[in-house]
Amino acid sequence: MSQREGSLEDFQADSSISPLPLLEAKIHQTHSLARLLTKYAEQLFQEYVQLQGDPFGRPGFSPPRPPVAGLSAPGAGHAGLPLPERLRLDAGALAALPPLLDAVRRLQAELNPRTALLRRLEEAARRARALGAALEAVLAALGAEPREPRPEPAAAAAAAAAAAAAAAGAFPAKLLGLRVCGLYRDWVSRTEADLGQLVPGGPA
Amino acid sequence: MPAGRPGPAAQSARRPPPLLPLLLLCVLGAPRGGSGAHTAVISPQDPTLLIGSSLQATCSVRGDPQGPTAEGLYWTLNGRRLPPELSRILNASTLALALANLNGSRQQSGDNLVCHAQDGSILAGSCLYVGLPPEKPFNISCWSKNMKDLTCRWTPGAHGETFLHTNYSLKYKLRWYGQDNTCEEYHTVGPHSCHIPKDLALFTPYEIWVEATNRLGSARSDVLTLDILDVVTTDPPPDVHVSRVGGLEDQLSVRWVSPPALKDFLFQAKYQIRYRVEDSVDWKVVDDVSNQTSCRLAGLKPGTVYFVQVRCNPFGIYGSKKAGIWSEWSHPTAASTPRSERPGPGGGACEPRGGEPSSGPVRRELKQFLGWLKKHAYCSNLSFRLYDQWRAWMQKSHKTRNQHRTRGSCPRADAARREVLPDKL
């Protein structure tokens, strides 16, 4: 099996695909965006745990990590999937994250009002949308099959989760936010790694 | 003893949460090591407490009978395991906790009280809000920029340390009629400030106060009554220019423009000038500048760069009797005094002569000149232009002259309008 499986050449069979230099530029830009957002996502996570107080953020803190509103962390087998499939999963996760980040922001508006965290969560939702859109454009240019559309009421499901967390108490609300910020960090980082394999000269 | 009225949330216990949706059941009781899903409930949920008070809490395990029992449970508070002697088993599924003399919360999102299973997994959590009710805010001060808006700031009572998120709300109303209004733009000039941008009435007093509220209660400041016209400030004077006065090495001329925003309003402007040497942090202030837009600084060091700023106080707007509020200082403007032609000590051209006694102000020197003029001139009119020419002549003739080292003074315009014939020295 070729070590370049999932590389740029594999997508070039279709003559209707965008000219190579433009496509490479687009991939570079999207990869650079993902790399930048990975740093921001880590900063968001650190800021979040600091405001929730100990034990959030402590090295040994290990609360339960179940799926949240149908979005789970990148699986152990993700790296072994074909690259187009990985990128589709990345795009799907990036589309699911904004409503969850908005829901966390609403919860944090009660727990940590008038803090910079609220603005960071809002920015994170916008950035996830932007990276998701850029990734979808790359996938379309590569001729990959579009990802399966997510269930319609994704935003409503996230809002319901937030409302339930608020009703259950401050601690469950903090846990929900921790989970969502962690997922955001994991998926942005995963996207950067997967796009890195498309970048000419990047790791195979 | 904390001031303010006690709030509704003090010592309250929230009722246990309803059946949780799948999401939260999973969040609080994920399967671990093959065991079934277990969860627990802490009571009270998210209580609010006064500093120094006590708390009795319980953790009741739910789930299948083969799950954890009270015997293996333990508590942590903000990540630190609590001593076992603070806990006691109430029954097979319930562990109680007694905390006394609570300190203020470490973070405004609440202290994290967590119930753990024996293996360390989290079964339930509750956030404690321990603090004080707010004290009365005080020291409200307000100012209006060009009569268009109003900005107020205040000091929170007890320096604001309540350990709880405390909301401050600035309220205002017209004194004799009108409804209460709430300011909406906060933190404009610091953490305890608010800005009202428009729709303000003149010639009628406002009542202004601040309300502070947190989970433990609320407090209200005293009411400040003011008329917008009594607290007017304006922009710094624009177009500040600093220039040399011919060849005079110890003087600079400062000119500025009256603030344009108030040009249509009747007021008496006061101005202040401050200046400093380039590499100094000490400003000298000239504050006897009233209602004129130029000034001459004297007694300066030759060959030295000076930074100059001007500010304005628009007092007496529409007949207001109040003192008015100084504007911000204008942006610094720099200029340098001419360099002396005489070599100074050590060969430097700009060194002030050391060892000379400091002289009196320029006014004293002018008096000397006028005295001399009375004796020798046959006309009593004087002009500053000729006076400057005389001074320049004095420097060139190397006559000993005391340098002015004290405050600069600003000769008033009316003292400089007398004509004089040039002297024949």
HADDOCK unambig.tbl for C-alpha pairs under 7 A between the chains (distance, minus, plus):
assign (segid A and resid 51 and name CA) (segid B and resid 107 and name CA) 6.98 0.50 0.50
assign (segid A and resid 52 and name CA) (segid B and resid 109 and name CA) 6.07 0.50 0.50
assign (segid A and resid 53 and name CA) (segid B and resid 78 and name CA) 6.70 0.50 0.50
assign (segid A and resid 53 and name CA) (segid B and resid 107 and name CA) 6.32 0.50 0.50
assign (segid A and resid 54 and name CA) (segid B and resid 78 and name CA) 4.65 0.50 0.50
assign (segid A and resid 54 and name CA) (segid B and resid 79 and name CA) 5.14 0.50 0.50
assign (segid A and resid 55 and name CA) (segid B and resid 78 and name CA) 5.60 0.50 0.50
assign (segid A and resid 55 and name CA) (segid B and resid 79 and name CA) 4.20 0.50 0.50
assign (segid A and resid 63 and name CA) (segid B and resid 121 and name CA) 6.98 0.50 0.50
assign (segid A and resid 63 and name CA) (segid B and resid 122 and name CA) 6.20 0.50 0.50
assign (segid A and resid 64 and name CA) (segid B and resid 27 and name CA) 5.73 0.50 0.50
assign (segid A and resid 64 and name CA) (segid B and resid 28 and name CA) 6.62 0.50 0.50
assign (segid A and resid 64 and name CA) (segid B and resid 29 and name CA) 6.90 0.50 0.50
assign (segid A and resid 64 and name CA) (segid B and resid 30 and name CA) 5.45 0.50 0.50
assign (segid A and resid 65 and name CA) (segid B and resid 27 and name CA) 6.72 0.50 0.50
assign (segid A and resid 66 and name CA) (segid B and resid 26 and name CA) 6.06 0.50 0.50
assign (segid A and resid 66 and name CA) (segid B and resid 27 and name CA) 6.29 0.50 0.50
assign (segid A and resid 66 and name CA) (segid B and resid 30 and name CA) 6.84 0.50 0.50
assign (segid A and resid 68 and name CA) (segid B and resid 23 and name CA) 6.71 0.50 0.50
assign (segid A and resid 111 and name CA) (segid B and resid 109 and name CA) 4.67 0.50 0.50
assign (segid A and resid 112 and name CA) (segid B and resid 108 and name CA) 6.57 0.50 0.50
assign (segid A and resid 112 and name CA) (segid B and resid 109 and name CA) 5.66 0.50 0.50
assign (segid A and resid 165 and name CA) (segid B and resid 24 and name CA) 6.95 0.50 0.50
assign (segid A and resid 167 and name CA) (segid B and resid 17 and name CA) 7.00 0.50 0.50
assign (segid A and resid 168 and name CA) (segid B and resid 17 and name CA) 5.37 0.50 0.50
assign (segid A and resid 169 and name CA) (segid B and resid 45 and name CA) 6.66 0.50 0.50
assign (segid A and resid 169 and name CA) (segid B and resid 46 and name CA) 6.68 0.50 0.50
assign (segid A and resid 170 and name CA) (segid B and resid 46 and name CA) 6.66 0.50 0.50
assign (segid A and resid 170 and name CA) (segid B and resid 126 and name CA) 6.75 0.50 0.50
assign (segid A and resid 170 and name CA) (segid B and resid 127 and name CA) 6.03 0.50 0.50
assign (segid A and resid 171 and name CA) (segid B and resid 125 and name CA) 5.37 0.50 0.50
assign (segid A and resid 171 and name CA) (segid B and resid 126 and name CA) 5.45 0.50 0.50
assign (segid A and resid 171 and name CA) (segid B and resid 127 and name CA) 5.95 0.50 0.50
